[in-house]
Amino acid sequence: MESNLKFDKHVFVCTNQRVNSERPSCGEEHGMELVKAFKKEIKDRGLSINMRAQKAGCLDICEFGPNVVVYPEGIFYGHVQLADVLEIVEEHLINDRPVERLRLKFQR
């Protein structure tokens, strides 16, 4: 079955920065460094034709930041560190196995 999606996986990294706010801010923690790390890992592995990583605005789950969401699954990751990028790329993006230790589960 052919997909209409341009990318098999799309990684959005919150890079929102707040000034004078009591809520935490992913961008201040290292949001842009995460974007760069995901882009580099995807490019270095030759995956950039099928996968993309990019910055995003606030995902509104600031207390769990830095936050990342992977589509099309809509899986959110919280407290993501630079050391976690390789594992997310390897396990989730390549092998379709979400990284459970970082996964945020929301109740509806």
Steps between C-alpha positions, in 0.01 A plus 500: 500500500643836401507776759416866442743601774811678381701369794477162671593665830490864600666615823392829658716641779363774722728804489264744670666758724316693766619820657416567865275199545463253783444214252807320366607558143627227264695749292694623797586144602653401162220480244707626206789271590254209485376610157859514372581160651192333345570660160863389509418142600231472233733642234801293606293182473371590153142524623424859397300395193243323719534678834516855622573679826411861563434756770151557628329753720356418839351151531325614822652231722777723631539325835628190316749685281703493296228340289502317168209355302531247216237475228311332345466305827460810718733361767622761746832478682586701810817605679695426180875550529763515226616152607149367415502603133693197375265261681185671368634494144614139522204355686204711394584650163681202353356199687148632579541429872415802718744573780276418796724651768454846341145461372230723643160339531198725520153406612207623298 
